[in-house]
Amino acid sequence: MTSSDVSSEVYDSGAGGFRADVFPVVRRPDAGTVLISEWDAGSPEGQRAVLDGVARAWAGTPLPAGFLSRVLFAGTDGRSVLDYAQWTSEAAHRECVGTDATGLSGRIAAAPQALGDVGDTGPTRYRLYRSMLPQGEPEAPGCVVRVAFRTAGHDAAREFVDGLLGLLGEEQPGEGGIASHFHLSEDGTRVVNYSEWTAPEAHQRTVDSRLRAGGRVMAFIDGLPGVEPLGFRRFVTPRGLVRV
């Protein structure tokens, strides 16, 4: 497992123990489906309102056995919020949403909706496809970089990820880089790289060197049919619950 084992107080939800406000374990073997969405809260104040509102929604609510994690991150741009959730299966998530007697889903949704139009892009359902793993003992992540691509279908999405790892290898390159986890959307039209770094500055140094325009990585991506880069955002400060 490549995500942080940062210790925090264990929270008992009534359906097992959780750690609060830590990075999720992306490669945990019991995660069968991942839900990713992103909001534009408009300002640092709006960003905090979303994070605090979702955190309050968790309080005292029993969580279903199929729930593994839901962590929100604050964008370093002062306005965006990334929402990353793991469930044991698609069926477990759909059953929870369809039979939510606690009202948790509505309370969580109310936090960004209270700000008006926050540009919610999801949630979109993904599955983890492949990862670039740490070189040696991994450091604790301090930053998540969400890198998104539009793809022409499942074949194009898989060929892109397979080709990129064939080019770079399966170890995370770059000083301060920890791991990169490539998620494919259910319909094959998106690839999201959930990339873990020690700090935002470490990622920027790699953007300025290995990922600069005209370099071999960008030349590879630019030469692929059916793949369109959609840019990246950096996120810090995890808020949420991760099942122990």
N, C-alpha and C positions, 0 to 999 in steps of 0.2 A: 504494500500500500504506500502511495507516494504523497498523500496529503498529510497535513500537520497532525501530530498527536498532542498538540498544545493542551495542557490540562486545564480544566475548568470545573466548576461545581456541577455534579451530576443532578439533573432535574428528573424527578419521577413523575411521569405523565399519567400513570395508571396503566400503561401498556408497555412498561419497560423503562430503562434509564436512558436519558439523553444528556449530551453536553451542550451547553448554551454558548453561542457566539464564537464558534470555532469554524475553521475551514472544513468542508465536507471531505470524506474519503471517496474520491471519484471512482476508484477501481474496486470498491468493495464488491465481493462476489454475489451478494444477495440483491444487488440493484438490477432490476429487470427493465425499468423504464425511467427516463429522465424528462422533466418538464422545465423548459427554459423560457423566460419572458424578460422583457426589459421595459422600463418606464422612464419617461422624461418628466421629472418632478418640477422643473422650471427654475429652481433656485436651491441654494443650500438649506433654506428653511423648509421648503417643500420636501427636499430629500430626507431631512431628519423627521418630518411628519410621517412620511411613508414608513421609514424604518421603525419609528417608535410605535406607530399604529399597528403594524403587523406584529411587533413584539408583544404588545398588550393583548392582541387577539389570542396568542398562545396561552396566556396565563390561566392556569386552572382548568384547561380543556383536555379531557382524555383523548389520546391520539390512537388511531387504529393500528393494528399489528402490521399492516402492509406499508405503513409510512416509515421511511428510513431517514430522511433529512429534508429540511427546507431552509435555505440560507439566502438572505438578501445581502447585497454588497452596495456600498456607496461609491459612485463614480468619482474619479479624481477631477472631473470637470465641474463638480459641485452641483449637478442636477440630475444625472442619470442614476438608475437603480437596476441592478441585475438580480434576478430571482432564479435560483437553481434548486430544484427539488428532485429527490430520488424516492422511488417506490419499488416494492418487490416485483410488481407486474402492472401492466396496463389495467388488467381486470380489477386489481386491488384499488387502484386510484379511482376508476369509474364507479366502483361499488361505494366507495366513501363519499364521492360527490353526490351520488344518487340517493344515498340514505343518511345524509348529514343531519342527524337530530340535534347536534350541539350548536349548529349555526356557525361553526368555525370558518367555513369557506366564505360565507357572506361577510363575516367580520374582517377577514383578511382582504377581501376584494374592496371593502369600504375604505380602507386606508388610502390607496391611490385615487379612488374615485372621488374622494372628498376634495381633491385638488382640481377637479374638472377633467378636461381632456389631457391625459398624461401620455398619450401615444403608446398605449400598451400594444406590443407586437406579438402577443401570445395569450396563453402559453402554447408553445409548440412542443410536440412530443418527439423525443430523440432517443436513440440508443447509442451507447458508447461503442465505437468501432475499433479504433486502435489508439495506442499511446506511444509517445516518446518518453522514455523513463530516465530517472536521474543517473548521473555518472557517480557511482559510489554512494555513500550515505547521504540521503537527501536533507537539505536544510528545511527549516520551517518556512512555509510560504508567508509572505507579507503583502502580496498583490496577486490579483487574478486579471489576466488580459483576455477579453472576449474578442476573438477574431472570427468574422463571419464571411461566408461565401455563398453566392447563389449558384446552384448547379442544375443541369438539364435533366437530371434523373438519377436513379440509384447507381447505374453503371458509371456515369460521369463522376459522381461523388466518390465512389470507391476507387476509381482509377486515379483521381486526384490525390486522395490520401495515400494510397499505395505508392504512387509515383514520388510523392514528396518524401515519404519515409525511405524509399529506395535511394533517393538523392542524398538525404541527410543522415541516414541510419536511424536506429531506434533508440539512441541516447540523446537526451536534450542538449543541444549545443548552446553556447553563449554563457558568459560569466554572469552568475545570478539567475540563470534559468534552471528551473527545477524539473518540470514535466509539462508535456503538452498532450491533451486528451481530445481526440477528434470524435465528435458526435455527429451522426447522420440523422436527419429528420425522417419521420415516418413516411413522408411522401417523396423523399429523395430530392427535394428542391433546395435544401440548405445543408451546409456543413458548418458547425461551430467548433472552433478550437478553444477549449477552456484551458488556458495556459497558466501555469503557476510560476511565480517569480519571487525572489527575495524582497524586491522593492520596485516601485515604478521606475526609478532611475536606472536600474539594471536593464529593464526592458527597453528603455529609450536608447541606451548605449548600443544594444543589439540592433534596434531599428536603424541607427545611424551607421552601422557597419555591415553586418551580415544581410540585413533586410533592405538595404538602400536600393533605389531604382537602378536598374541595369545590372545588379548583382545576379548570381546564379539562381537564387531562390525566386526572385521576382521575375526573372527571365523564364524560368520554368512555368510559373503560374500564368504569365502573360501568353505563353505559347499553347496553353491547353484549351481545346474547344469545349464549350459547355460549362465553363467555370468563370464566374465573375466575382472578384474580390469586393467586399462590402465594407471594408475598413475594420478598425479595432477600437476598443475602449478599455481603459484601465479601471480597476475597482479595488477597494480596500475595505477594511472594517466590517468583517462578517457579523451579521445579526440573524440568529435563528437557532434551530435545534438539530442535532445530529445524533442518531441512535447509537448507543454504545455497543 
